């Protein structure tokens, strides 16, 4: 969905030709995605979209250079849900600037919007060679050992802290899955 015009034309072609397919894709959260685009996606056979939201903290999103806000993310997943498309969301825990309040904002966002989300997944932030963070780790206040294990030099973001956040995230994920199961009467999963 990087090019909304192309995406719209793609959907129009499927609809016009009467092609009956079911499909899904990865999608970016975008201010340019609106209800009419989501409904057009649904009419073209789109069953699910997987969004890399990463964080619900506007500070962390800014630090990641995502060019989105938690408000835009909410609007996209609500519009996706209302169009009948399953929304899968992906989250990155422990970005090097993430503090406890940033993490809690992500948990609150998921809890408050879980009725619009069909699946959630997460990973821990890792630092890999040849990336911006790797190349600028010292000026960013990151200590990296020879095994690529890292912590911030102020010790406010360490592997142990990230694991505790992951455990808390998984507890919320399990709790929300039970709520959704009771609401839809089946296993919680994206339509694939």
Secondary structure, 3 states (H helix, E strand, C coil): CCCHHHHHHHHHHHHHHCCCCCEEEEECCCCCCCHHHHHHHHHCCEEEEEEEEECCCHHHHHHCCCCCCHHHHHHHHHHHHHCCCEEEEEEEECCCCCCHHHHHHHHHHHHHHHHHCCEEEEEECCCCCCCHHHHCCCCCCEEECCCCCEEECCCCCCHHHHHHHHHHHHHHHHHHHHHHHHHHCCCCCCCC
